[in-house]
């Protein structure tokens, strides 16, 4: 069974970073990520991450630094197996 992960809204993370006046270098250092990893969180891509789960963990770490709530930077994905009983 495959696990679905929320969609990371990278533009929201980028906007929050810019509003705080942080450069990619500054935030990457604070989050102990590479600039390439942070760029992929903000702009998409996943080559720098071993898995979607690790990218999500990194995005949550960045969001905590930026003081973002999950609903501000994550979009929940409905599982195709979840059905509503009506």
N, C-alpha and C positions, 0 to 999 in steps of 0.2 A: 504494500500500500504506500503510495507516495504522499508526502506531506506538502501541503501548500503553505507558503509563507506570505505575509502581508507585503504589499507593494510599498517600497520606500519612495516617498515623494521628495526626491533630491532637491528640487527647486525650493522647497520649503526650508530645507536644511541650509542651502546656499544663501537664501534670503536672510535667515536668522544670523548666519555667520557674518554676512556683510553689514547687517544692522548693528552688530556689536563691534564693528570695526576690526574684525579679525581677518588676517590673511590666511590663505590655505596653509602656508608654512606654520603660522602660529597655532592654528587649530590642530593640524596634523601632529605637531610636537606635543600639545596638551593631551591628545587622545592616544599617543604612542602608535600612530599609524603613518604609513608613508604618504607622501603627497599624491601619489598615483591612486592609492586606496581611497583617500578622501575624495579625490576627483571622481572616482567611480561611484562613490556613494551619492555625490551631488549630481552627476551627469549620466549615470547609468554605466553598465559594463560590470563584469565580474571576474575578469582574468586574474586579478590580484588577490582573489579570495579562494580558499580551498573549497568552499561550499556556500550555498545560499544562507545556511544557518550562521556561518561565521560572519558573512557580510551583514546580516541582520543584527548580530551582537555588536559589531563595530558601529553600525548606524545608531543603535541605542546608546552606546557609550558617547558618541558625538552629540547626540540629542540631549543627554544629561548635562554635558558641558554647556550647551547652548540654552539650557533650561526650557526645553520643548516637551510638551506632553505627547504621548503616543498618538493621540488622534490628530495632532498637528502635522505629523510627518509620516504616518503609516496609513495605508488604505487596506482595510481587511478584505480578504478574498474568501468568498463563500466556497466551501468544499462542494464539488459536484455530487458527492454522496449524501450530503445533508439534505433531507427532505422534510417538508413541513407536514405534519399530520393534520388534515382538515376533515 
